[in-house]
Amino acid sequence: MFGKPKWQKQDVPPKGKKGHKKAAKAQKKALKEAKLDVPKKSLKKAKNGVPLSELRLPVETPKALVDEKGRIAVGTFDKEFEVINLLDAKNVGVPKFLNGVKVTLWEALEVNFDDIAFLTAMSVMGGAVTIALTLVYDKKTGEMTAFMAPMLAKDGYMSENLLNGSATVANSKLNSITFENDQNNGKAHVFGQGRGLKNKVSYDLQLTRWSDPAVGSMPFGGNVSLYSQKDIFSVEGSVIFNGKEYKASEGTMAIIDDHRGYYPKKAHYDWVTTMGYGTVNGKPQKFGFNLTRNQSIDQDDYNENVLWLGEKNDRLPPVFFEHLDYDHWRIYDEYGTIDLDYQVKDRNLVKFDLGIACSDYSITFGDLKGFVTGEDGTKYEVDDTGIGEDRSMKLL
């Protein structure tokens, strides 16, 4: 669909008893093959009537992401990992000496200003290439400007962890990015600059954590797993784009998305987020949420769907992404507690097919409307700019 590889099928809710039985059988087989150390728990209904897994409640984070046997930890955790030692993992689909080629490393910042949405990210690909990407989306015109700089891995590096100022850095004259991660103290500092033939951007943003972090690791089958930490922040500072300064206001919110791990050889995920203000009973309410559909082998127990509310985080159920057409998505759950309409206005597209490897990867900006319901039944109405991803890829 829409140019995706033929092996990519869009997830839809199972239909009827037969469909649910078939899905449960496939899940049971995948969980057995994964040999997870975590026992499966029954679902319990929240106040909003949605059955939610207790495995989505945070537990104490182990010191290391990969244990001495080479197993990647899975579950939901309460704080940052001290040791993110993914190269020590065994049985991730390639011989261990190729782990550095297969592993995905990514740190990104998304910010929702009054007049623009902003994303800047650094990724290490294949252990040899670093990509620095910065995107500025003008809400009024619906147009996005991209600054991208591919470089050798030596010109950029990922932070060891998210503690005590550990830095993610990309150095390029076209696009330089620095993340100073101090999440264990509830802080982060992101700054950089980019330039193109006609456009330029610079930014310096101080971030203060606004709600608890969402830390998890999701199994994709066997020992192939993806770790993710997503933090929501209040913002001080500004972005200067083509000479115009966009200052953070009281309502400006940001998310840092740090994810690292291993994807299946044939992989796909959809993602959407927004942060700032929703509406509850006609009154503005600060919030943010993250919704993803990936290849987790148990979507109830292992997903990264979260509603940030400041004083607490609410678990959100598994969601589905329906691509009604190329620029029109629907994001919803089975229980009627999430229903969002996303009209894509512009995208950054990376698409290639080399036979042994291919990618169809869009980072999108657009109008996001609908509602998300918290665990206690409170409905948060959404009418804001959304940022999303639609990614299909075939890897090593």
C-alpha positions in Angstrom: 0.0 0.0 0.0 1.2 3.5 -0.9 4.5 2.0 -2.2 5.3 -0.1 0.8 7.1 -3.4 0.3 4.7 -6.3 -0.4 5.6 -8.0 2.9 4.2 -5.1 5.0 0.6 -5.7 6.1 -1.3 -3.1 8.0 -2.5 -4.3 11.5 -6.2 -4.3 12.0 -8.2 -5.5 15.1 -9.1 -9.2 15.0 -12.7 -9.8 14.0 -15.0 -12.1 15.9 -14.2 -15.1 18.1 -12.3 -16.8 15.3 -10.1 -13.8 14.7 -9.3 -13.3 18.3 -8.5 -17.0 18.7 -6.2 -17.0 15.8 -4.4 -13.9 17.1 -4.1 -15.4 20.6 -2.6 -18.6 19.1 0.0 -16.6 17.1 0.9 -14.5 20.2 1.3 -17.6 22.4 3.7 -19.1 19.9 5.8 -15.9 19.6 6.0 -15.6 23.4 7.0 -19.2 23.8 9.8 -18.8 21.2 11.0 -15.6 22.9 11.5 -17.4 26.2 10.8 -14.3 28.3 11.6 -14.5 32.0 8.6 -12.3 32.8 5.4 -14.2 33.5 2.3 -13.0 31.6 -0.3 -11.4 33.9 -4.0 -11.1 33.4 -5.5 -7.8 32.3 -7.5 -5.6 34.8 -10.0 -3.1 33.8 -9.3 0.6 34.5 -12.0 3.0 35.6 -12.6 3.8 31.9 -13.4 0.1 31.2 -10.3 -0.7 29.3 -8.4 -3.8 30.3 -4.8 -2.9 31.0 -1.8 -5.0 31.9 0.0 -4.8 35.2 3.2 -5.3 33.3 2.7 -1.7 32.0 3.2 -0.5 35.6 6.9 0.6 36.1 9.2 -1.7 38.1 12.7 -1.0 39.3 15.1 -0.5 36.4 18.0 -3.0 36.3 21.5 -1.5 36.1 22.2 -2.9 32.7 19.8 -3.3 29.7 21.5 -6.6 28.7 22.2 -9.2 31.4 25.3 -11.4 31.7 23.6 -14.1 29.6 23.1 -11.7 26.7 19.4 -11.3 27.2 17.8 -7.8 26.6 15.5 -6.8 29.5 11.9 -6.3 28.6 9.1 -4.6 30.5 8.2 -1.1 31.8 10.7 0.6 34.1 10.8 3.5 36.5 14.0 5.4 35.5 16.9 5.5 33.2 19.2 2.6 32.5 22.8 3.2 33.8 24.3 0.8 31.3 22.9 0.6 27.8 25.0 -2.3 26.5 23.2 -3.5 23.5 26.3 -4.7 21.7 26.5 -7.5 24.4 23.2 -9.0 23.3 23.2 -12.5 21.8 20.9 -14.0 19.2 19.5 -10.8 17.7 19.5 -12.3 14.1 23.1 -11.8 13.2 26.5 -13.1 14.5 27.4 -11.1 17.6 30.3 -9.4 15.9 27.8 -7.8 13.5 25.6 -6.3 16.3 27.1 -2.9 15.7 25.9 -3.1 12.1 22.3 -4.2 13.0 21.7 -2.0 16.1 19.5 1.1 15.7 20.6 4.2 17.7 18.4 7.3 17.8 17.8 10.4 19.9 15.3 13.0 18.9 13.7 16.2 20.3 10.2 17.3 19.3 8.9 20.7 20.3 5.4 22.2 19.9 5.7 26.0 19.7 2.8 28.4 19.2 3.7 29.0 15.5 6.0 26.1 14.5 6.6 22.5 15.3 10.3 21.5 15.5 12.2 18.2 15.4 15.9 17.6 15.6 17.5 14.1 15.7 20.7 12.2 15.5 20.9 8.6 14.4 23.8 6.1 13.9 23.1 3.7 11.1 24.9 0.5 10.4 27.7 1.4 12.7 29.3 3.6 10.0 27.0 6.5 9.0 25.6 9.2 11.2 22.5 11.2 10.2 21.8 14.6 11.6 18.3 15.8 10.8 16.4 19.0 11.7 12.9 19.8 10.6 11.0 23.1 11.0 7.2 23.0 10.3 5.3 26.3 9.8 1.8 25.8 11.2 0.3 28.6 9.2 1.5 27.6 5.8 1.6 23.8 6.4 5.1 23.7 4.9 8.2 21.9 6.4 11.9 22.8 5.8 14.5 20.1 6.3 18.2 20.3 7.2 20.0 16.9 6.8 23.6 16.0 7.0 24.9 12.4 6.5 28.4 12.0 7.9 30.9 9.3 8.9 30.3 7.8 12.3 33.4 9.4 13.6 31.7 12.8 13.3 29.0 11.9 15.7 28.3 9.7 18.7 25.5 8.6 20.9 25.4 9.2 24.6 26.4 6.3 26.8 23.1 6.8 28.7 20.8 9.7 29.7 22.6 10.5 33.0 24.7 13.3 34.4 25.2 15.3 31.2 26.1 12.4 28.9 26.1 13.8 25.4 24.8 12.9 21.9 26.7 14.9 19.3 26.7 15.3 15.6 29.3 17.6 14.1 28.7 18.9 10.6 28.9 22.3 8.9 25.5 21.5 7.4 23.8 20.4 10.6 25.3 20.2 14.1 23.3 18.8 17.1 24.1 18.4 20.7 22.0 16.7 23.4 23.2 17.1 26.9 21.3 14.5 28.8 20.7 15.0 32.5 17.4 13.2 32.8 18.2 11.6 36.2 18.1 15.2 37.5 15.0 16.0 35.4 17.0 18.3 33.0 18.3 18.3 29.4 19.9 20.9 27.1 19.6 20.7 23.3 21.3 23.1 20.9 22.6 23.2 17.4 22.4 24.8 13.9 21.7 23.9 10.3 22.1 25.6 7.0 21.0 25.0 3.4 21.2 26.9 0.2 18.3 29.2 1.1 17.5 28.4 4.7 19.2 28.4 8.1 18.2 27.5 11.6 19.8 27.7 15.1 18.4 26.8 18.5 19.2 26.6 22.2 16.7 25.0 24.4 16.7 24.3 28.2 14.3 21.5 29.2 12.8 20.7 32.6 11.0 17.4 33.1 7.2 17.9 33.5 6.0 14.3 34.1 7.5 10.9 34.9 9.5 9.3 32.1 8.1 6.5 30.0 10.8 3.8 29.9 10.2 0.4 28.3 11.7 -2.4 26.3 9.5 -4.3 23.8 10.2 -7.8 22.5 9.8 -8.3 18.8 10.5 -12.1 18.9 13.4 -14.2 20.2 15.9 -11.8 21.7 15.2 -9.0 19.2 14.0 -6.1 21.4 13.8 -2.3 21.3 14.4 -0.1 24.3 12.8 3.3 24.5 12.7 6.2 26.9 10.4 9.1 26.2 10.4 12.2 28.4 8.1 15.3 28.3 9.5 18.7 29.3 8.6 22.3 29.7 10.9 24.5 27.6 12.9 27.7 27.9 14.8 29.2 25.0 14.1 29.7 21.3 14.5 28.6 17.7 15.8 31.1 15.1 14.6 30.2 11.6 15.6 32.3 8.7 16.2 35.3 11.0 12.9 35.0 12.9 13.0 34.0 16.5 10.4 31.7 18.0 10.5 31.9 21.7 9.1 29.2 24.1 6.0 30.3 25.9 4.4 28.9 29.0 2.5 26.4 26.9 5.5 25.2 24.8 6.2 21.5 25.5 8.8 19.1 24.3 9.6 15.4 24.2 13.0 13.7 24.0 12.7 10.3 22.4 15.7 8.0 23.0 15.4 4.6 21.4 17.9 1.9 20.7 17.8 -1.7 19.9 17.2 -4.3 17.2 14.3 -4.5 14.7 13.2 -7.6 12.9 14.7 -8.1 9.4 11.4 -6.9 7.9 10.1 -4.2 10.1 7.4 -1.6 10.3 6.0 0.9 12.8 3.6 3.8 12.9 3.8 6.6 15.5 2.1 9.9 16.4 2.6 12.4 19.2 1.6 15.8 20.3 2.2 17.9 23.4 0.8 21.1 24.8 -2.8 21.7 25.6 -5.9 19.6 25.1 -9.5 20.4 26.3 -11.4 18.8 29.2 -15.0 19.8 29.6 -14.3 23.0 27.6 -11.3 24.0 29.7 -7.6 23.9 28.5 -5.5 21.1 30.1 -1.8 20.7 29.7 -0.9 17.2 28.5 1.0 15.1 26.0 0.8 11.6 24.6 2.7 9.0 22.6 1.1 6.4 20.5 2.9 3.6 18.5 2.1 0.4 16.7 5.2 -1.7 16.1 5.9 -5.4 16.0 5.8 -6.1 19.8 4.7 -9.7 20.2 2.4 -8.8 23.0 0.8 -5.4 22.4 -1.1 -5.5 25.8 2.0 -6.2 27.9 4.6 -4.3 25.9 3.9 -1.0 24.3 5.0 2.6 24.7 1.5 4.2 24.6 1.4 6.8 27.4 -0.6 9.9 28.4 1.5 12.4 30.3 -0.5 14.5 32.8 2.1 16.2 35.0 1.2 14.7 38.4 0.9 11.2 36.9 1.2 9.1 33.7 -1.7 7.1 32.4 -1.3 3.8 30.5 -3.0 3.8 27.1 -4.1 0.6 25.3 -2.8 -0.8 22.1 -3.7 1.3 19.0 -4.2 0.8 15.3 -3.2 3.1 12.5 -5.5 3.1 9.5 -4.0 4.8 6.4 -7.1 6.0 4.7 -4.9 7.5 2.0 -1.4 8.7 1.8 -2.0 11.9 3.8 -4.9 10.8 5.9 -4.6 8.5 8.9 -6.9 7.3 11.6 -5.5 6.2 15.0 -7.8 4.3 17.3 -8.2 1.5 19.9 -10.6 -1.4 20.2 -12.5 0.1 23.1 -13.6 3.5 21.8 -11.3 5.4 24.2 -8.9 6.7 21.5 -10.0 8.1 18.1 -7.8 10.6 16.2 -7.9 12.0 12.7 -4.6 13.0 11.3 -4.3 15.1 8.2 -0.7 15.1 7.0 0.3 18.5 5.6 4.0 17.8 4.8 6.6 15.1 5.3 10.3 14.3 5.1 10.5 11.1 3.0 13.5 8.8 2.7 12.8 6.0 0.2 15.1 3.5 -1.5 15.2 -0.1 -2.5 18.5 -1.8 -2.9 17.1 -5.3 -2.9 18.9 -6.6 0.2 17.9 -3.4 2.0 15.0 -1.0 1.5 13.3 1.8 3.3 10.1 3.8 3.0 10.3 6.3 5.9 8.2 9.4 6.4 8.4 11.9 9.3 5.2 13.8 9.0 3.6 17.0 10.3 -0.1 17.9 10.2 -3.5 18.5 11.9 -4.4 16.1 14.7 -8.0 16.1 16.0 -10.1 13.8 18.1 -9.7 12.5 21.7 -7.7 10.3 24.0 -9.2 9.0 27.3 -7.3 8.6 30.5 -7.5 5.6 32.9 -10.1 7.4 35.1 -12.4 8.1 32.1 -11.4 11.7 31.6 -11.6 12.6 27.9 -8.9 14.9 26.5 -10.0 16.5 23.3 -7.2 17.1 20.8 -7.0 19.9 18.1 -3.3 20.6 17.5 -0.3 19.9 15.4 0.7 16.3 15.3 4.1 14.8 14.5 4.2 11.2 13.1 6.2 8.5 11.5 5.3 5.8 9.0 8.3 3.5 8.5 8.8 0.3 6.6 12.3 -1.2 6.2 14.1 -4.3 5.3 17.4 -4.7 7.2 20.3 -7.0 7.8 
